[in-house]
Amino acid sequence: MTLKNEKKYISFQVMPRTLETDLVKIGKRLKEMRIAKGYSSYRNFANEHDIEPKSYWRLEQGVSDFKLSSLKRVLDAYGLNIEDFFREL
């Protein structure tokens, strides 16, 4: 039964803790790889490899979920495949 004056609240989904942890680990690894390649700035790396800087920053920070195709594009810039990346993670 629904009340006419019932307030509806928007609920925000929160990522499970394990997913957040995994995203942060992935981001940390990407940042380590960037620095190891000699890029002190994520912007320089992103621009040089035709990747949207804000999107790359979000990957490195682990602040949002991403498409596998986005990760693959970044890994291609590093000359690394997905299997090897996760093996080293």
N, C-alpha and C positions, 0 to 999 in steps of 0.2 A: 504494500500500500504506500502511495506517495502523497506527501502533504503538498498542498498548493504553494505554500510559502517556504518550502524547503530550499535551503541554499545549496548550490552545487559548487563544489570546490574542485579545482584542477589538481590532479595529483601528478607529481613529477616522478618519473621512474628514476631510480638510483641504480647505477651499475653495481652488480655484485662485487664485493670486496676483491675477490680473486681476479676479476676482469680488470679492475682498476690497477691492481698490483702488476698484472701482466703488461698492461699498457705502459706503465711507468718503466718496467724493465726493458721493454722494446725501445722506448724513447731514450733511455739512458744508453743503451747499446748504440743507437744511431748517432747520438751525440759523441760518444767515444770514437766511433768510426770517422765521423766528420773531422774531429780534432786530429786524429791520427793521419788523415789525408792532408793535413796542413791548413785546414780552413778554420780560422778563429771565429768567423761569423757565419751563422746559419743562413743569413741573407745572401752572402756571397756564394755559398754552396748552392743554394736553391736557384738563384738567378743564373749561375753558370750552367746548371743542368736543366734549365727550363721547367722548374718546379715552382709553384706558387709559394712565396716565402711564408705566408701566414699558415698555409697548410703544412709545410715542413716543420715550422715551429710547433704547431699543435701535435705533430707526431713525436717530436723530440721531447716535448713536455709531458706526453702521455695524458693530455687533458680531454681527449675525445676518442671515441671509437672511430675506426677508419675502414675503408674498403681494402680488401686484399690487393686489388689492382693498384691502389695508391702506394702501398708498401712495396709492391713489385717494381713500380716505377722508380722509387727511391733506391731500392737495392740494385736495380740495373745501372744506376748512376755510379754505384760503388763497385760494379762488376761482380756482384755476388748474387747467387740464387737463393730462393726462399729456404730451401732445405738446409743449405750451409749456414744461413743466418740463424735459424732456430737451433741448429746443432751447437753453434757457438754461444748461444744465449744461455 
